[in-house]
Amino acid sequence: MSAHYRTAPVEDRGFAGSFASDGAKAVRMRFHLPVSAVVAALMLVMTCFMFTKASAAGDAAAGKTVFANQCSSCHTIEAGKNGFGPSLARVVGRKAGNLAGFNYSPAMAQAGLTWDEKTLDIFLTSSTKLVPGTSMSVALPNAADRANVFAYLDTLGHATAAGPDAHAATPVVAGGPTQAELLRAAQDAQSWLYASKDYTGQRFVDLRQITPKNAGQLRAACIYRSNNAGSTQTNPLVYKGVMYLTIDKAIVAIDAATCRERWTYNWDGKGAALSPTNRGVAIKDGRIVRGTADGYLIAVDMAKGTLLWSQKIADAKSSQYLSMPPLIYEDLVIYGPAGADWGAKNWIGAFKLATGEQVWRFNLIPEANEPGAETWKDPKARDHGGGSLWTPLSLDVTKGVLYVPVGNPSPDFYPDVRPGSNLYTNSAVALDIKSGKLLWYKQFGPNDANDRDLSQVSPIFSATVKGKPRKLLTVSGKDGLLRMLDRDSHEVLYEVAITTRTNFEAVPTVAGAHGCPGLLGGMEWNGPAYSPATKTLYVATVDWCGTFTKSDKAPQFAENAHYYGGAVTPDPREQAKGWLQALDAATGKIRWRQQWPTPLVAGVTVTSGGMLFTGDLNNDFLAIDASTGKTLYRFNTGGSIGGGVISYEVNGKQYVATTSGVVSGFFGGSGTSAIMIFSLP
């Protein structure tokens, strides 16, 4: 296995970088010095970097002397000229890992720091505490020593404000994928252009190199591992041999065959964030778009990794955050906030790809004068009615119909305070993608008391059902049912249980009511896959029950707090299982079914070569025979798998990539956020 643990040379990680044994060796080889001299020199250099911003008493003259004697061998003070480390000209106010022309490691590039007085003081007091994974250990207890050098750096100028001017001319950006390429994404074996592969969300790839006969020969080709130990639910995209993904606040571009980093853009948060979870990006016309936890929709140049624009579209003060993967169609970015569990009042909107300006908005919790408002018998309940967006959308491009999965109402567990069916929560909503006009909807789970979101409205496909050719829409969610709808008549053709469903109708009580699925059961953020070759749906789910309790009095909404009218006590974690199953897409009949030892929340991808790829919470990447469900190959990635698992081709070779790392606070998991790529020898 060729593992890629990327370590940059000397950098902003304390204004030094990796002074490990490899660094000492490199210096000795370059200057042909004896080891003792190298060690002494490195000790002097490391001493130089142990400083923070000075207080007003800092002596710039004394700091200049220290810099000349101990720091100048690695850092210049000339703008645009780097040494072993980055230039320290105008370092004050600079974003860490953000100096043009210097190649940073992921640890610093993704740190999200700005070198001001407070940050430097914290960093140089304990660098590894502020930037986990940094290769330079800094601990400087004497503030006066730090102050003098910083006082000198302060005389070298300050970094200028970065980022596009909201009133500046729209930047010219070139590149793909074009709209024509997005329309052909389902047939494109070299790319993965949407969170669920393409607008239909079929998660199917026409690749045949890896088959049940040779899958046992798979090997790890490379790994990209970050230093972030947060939630890893991103859905990687691939275009022209480059993979794009989100890690916490960052967008990262890596080589899709070697894992070598191309660039990292780190969003500098501007406000409070309720949840850091992010499920990926969208790409088109040289732009890469994502939502941020603090409510901004942002676009970055795919080639350079530089910010093009940012638009604030949601706010923690409104109980909202952004986590879903965007969908881009023509010049529109489709997006909407999550936050129902905090009492948000949510919507979905379209924004201009070039600027981020809003084009249309559809309220998922209706206003007083809009259809659906009558389903909230108490008008005040709509103010915090919920209806989150947190999972992929789907699109019928022929008719221009956008399908939206709307989540649960709020407050959770106490439906008494919101009598009525609570539209459009737990509904599949069909909108005209160009105008946002409501075309039709179907609700599953009115007045939900148990937080059983409708989470998936894909895949969409065509097949003969009940003797009639039909255009179909697959709908599933945390209620543990998969339903097949006719997209034209809106008729439910069949529904099938995809996890344990017992005492399902029981609502929370003060004493407690046990039911399945529990809070975390059924279908979560990654939906089913569909093979047009075999007319089979592949479904991975969670089987985890719980006891639902209701508060003894009605909940009161409070800003920045969960809007709960009760709680769920999950069954013991060792009882949490998963199901992996194959269903006849025309009838819903089970072709094969296997219970899994862990919940299954990762993406599922099926290929024309007869393979199924996914992963589990035991840290295993899995290659499975799609016709039988037999596991043919597994690999411990060192982290739990709860994000995207995709397959694509680069230079004629098939690759499979999986995310790896901590999944969430609820599901737990282990490992820092990573991508591992597999191929045949």
Disulfide bonds with the S-S distance in Angstrom:
Cys48-Cys71 1.11
Cys222-Cys259 2.09
Cys516-Cys545 1.95
